[in-house]
């Protein structure tokens, strides 16, 4: 599917530029609020993202926009289907970044 790096490789390996570019493209969302939070995440963590974190982020991107926003804003917790450690780690990273972007989301 073009995301073969998610299926292979050690979870602790850092993403290369090509993989990071593909992941950024995959993370584009329909809700501006999600896009803002995801952009903040990439601004903070792009240089250090691992394959495992990319897998976790990819799993979150499978959610509908409103479900993802509810998770990012801590309105709800992940359901059993996205209970993987990698997904929870990335969700924590995304949530930590939202505090600095709260003024952007309020507007």
C-alpha positions as CSV (number, residue, x, y, z in Angstrom):
1,X,0.0,0.0,0.0
2,X,3.0,2.3,0.1
3,X,3.2,2.2,3.9
4,X,5.4,-0.9,3.9
5,X,7.7,0.7,6.4
6,X,4.9,0.3,9.0
7,X,4.8,-3.5,8.5
8,X,8.6,-4.0,8.6
9,X,11.4,-2.7,10.5
10,X,12.2,-2.3,14.2
11,X,9.8,-0.1,16.1
12,X,12.7,1.9,17.6
13,X,14.1,2.8,14.1
14,X,13.8,6.5,13.2
15,X,11.7,7.4,10.2
16,X,13.5,8.6,7.1
17,X,12.5,11.7,5.2
18,X,10.5,9.7,2.7
19,X,8.6,7.8,5.4
20,X,7.9,11.0,7.3
21,X,6.6,12.7,4.2
22,X,4.2,9.8,3.6
23,X,3.1,9.8,7.2
24,X,2.4,13.6,7.1
25,X,0.3,13.1,3.9
26,X,-1.6,10.3,5.6
27,X,-2.4,12.5,8.6
28,X,-4.2,15.2,6.7
29,X,-7.7,15.5,8.1
30,X,-11.1,17.1,7.3
31,X,-11.4,19.0,10.6
32,X,-9.2,22.0,11.0
33,X,-8.9,21.3,14.7
34,X,-7.4,17.9,14.1
35,X,-5.1,19.4,11.5
36,X,-3.8,22.0,13.9
37,X,-3.1,19.5,16.7
38,X,-1.4,17.1,14.3
39,X,0.7,19.9,12.8
40,X,1.8,20.8,16.3
41,X,2.7,17.2,16.9
42,X,4.9,17.1,13.8
43,X,6.5,20.4,14.7
44,X,7.6,19.0,18.0
45,X,8.4,15.4,17.1
46,X,9.1,15.0,13.4
47,X,12.9,14.7,13.9
48,X,12.6,11.9,16.4
49,X,9.6,9.9,15.3
50,X,10.1,6.1,15.3
51,X,8.5,3.4,13.2
52,X,6.6,2.3,16.3
53,X,5.2,5.8,16.8
54,X,4.3,6.0,13.1
55,X,2.3,2.8,13.5
56,X,0.5,4.3,16.5
57,X,-0.3,7.5,14.6
58,X,-1.4,5.5,11.6
59,X,-3.8,3.6,13.8
60,X,-5.3,6.8,15.1
61,X,-5.7,8.1,11.6
62,X,-8.1,5.2,10.9
63,X,-10.7,6.9,13.1
64,X,-13.4,9.2,11.9
65,X,-12.5,12.9,12.4
66,X,-15.0,13.5,15.2
67,X,-13.8,10.4,17.1
68,X,-10.2,11.4,16.7
69,X,-11.0,14.9,18.0
70,X,-12.8,13.5,21.0
71,X,-9.6,11.5,21.8
72,X,-7.3,14.4,21.2
73,X,-9.3,16.7,23.5
74,X,-9.6,13.9,26.2
75,X,-13.4,13.9,25.8
76,X,-13.1,10.1,25.7
77,X,-10.6,7.4,26.1
78,X,-9.5,4.9,23.4
79,X,-11.7,1.8,22.9
80,X,-10.2,-1.7,23.0
81,X,-9.5,-1.7,19.3
82,X,-6.8,0.9,19.6
83,X,-5.3,-0.2,22.9
84,X,-1.8,-0.9,21.6
85,X,1.0,0.6,23.5
86,X,2.3,2.5,20.4
87,X,-1.1,4.1,19.9
88,X,-1.4,5.2,23.5
89,X,2.1,6.6,23.4
90,X,1.3,8.8,20.4
91,X,-2.1,9.8,21.8
92,X,-0.3,11.0,24.9
93,X,2.2,13.0,22.7
94,X,-0.7,14.5,20.7
95,X,-2.6,15.4,23.9
96,X,0.4,17.0,25.5
97,X,0.8,19.3,22.5
98,X,-2.8,20.6,22.6
99,X,-2.2,22.7,25.7
100,X,0.1,25.0,23.8
101,X,-2.4,25.2,20.9
102,X,-5.6,25.9,22.9
103,X,-5.8,29.5,21.8
104,X,-5.8,28.4,18.1
105,X,-8.6,26.0,18.7
106,X,-10.8,28.4,20.6
107,X,-11.0,30.8,17.6
